[in-house]
Amino acid sequence: MKKVKVIYNPSSGRQLIQRRIDNVCKILMDNGYLVGKFATRKQYDAENETIKCCKEDWDIIIACGGDGTVNEVANGIVKGGRKIPVGILPAGTVNDFANYMKLPKNPKDFCNMIIEGKTVDVDLGKANDRYFVNVAAGGLLTNVAYQVPSEIKTVLGRVAYYLEGLKEIPKQNFNFKPINMTIHSEEYSQNEEVLLFLITNSSSIGGFKRLAPLAKVEDGYLDCIIIKKSDIQDIVSIFINIFKGKHIEHPNVKYFKTRKITIDTNNSVDIDVDGEYAGKLPATFEVIPNSFRIFIK
């Protein structure tokens, strides 16, 4: 009898998530699985519970929530030292990683995926001492994800991010000056005036499916997008072209793959990791290949 621990964020999706979890638990129990549930209350609850699962005899973890919940479970897996396979049940605001991997949301389809048992080992990124599933970023607009109130996120979903982002562009452009950053990697080293940097694992970020159009979660590389000093017209042009994946052709955008990159600055620059605040620069970002095992269809 396989033991499954469901770790979920009750604030992601409210009643919808509870119904989805109840249905998943019932289907799995009907198929002979032993199921335990754990609801998070505060930051790092999911990570700490995952570490605990690694030390006990749980066979499967189901992470139910948004990218932040998946991020904590991934951190717990690596720090716990046991590569327990993880089923990702999307229930948050954006769910970039789950959407990129085309993971099922319907309880029946999700449980069939778990029962069939097909898994893949994907890469994680590491930003100093924090691991990330999808993206680490700093600069213009990166504060949007954790500044949007959770109540608004729940009601409006990804629209909340876009609305906040649109409000931030003119405001930040008026007050916001490019940040002098020192970028060092084997592929690209430069002292640059930067508006925004993104260190990505998958191609889907913030609901934009082609933000890092060449990214793959199993290639052993991180994809780096650096948006250089630009005027408001160029910023708007770059963001419009993101929908087509053509922004990387803009002369003010540098795009490359690397296994390791260090970014330093004399300014105070926040780092966003999978939509959550994760300290400030300087930081070293590196890929941790094949370190996170997930169920796939």
Secondary structure, 3 states (H helix, E strand, C coil): CCEEEEEECCCCCCHHHHHHHHHHHHHHHHCCCEEEEEECCCCCHHHHHHHHHHHCCCCEEEEEECHHHHHHHHHHHHHHCCCCCEEEEECCCCCHHHHHCCCCCCHHHHHHHHHHCCEEEEEEEEECCEEECCEEEEECCCCHHHHCCHHHHHHHCHHHHHHHHHHHHHHHHHHCCCEEEEEEECCCCEEEEEEEEEEECCCCECCECCCCCCCCCCCCCEEEEEEECCCHHHHHHHHHHHCCCCHHHCCCEEEEEECEEEEEECCCCEEEECCEEEEECCEEEEEEEEEEEEECC
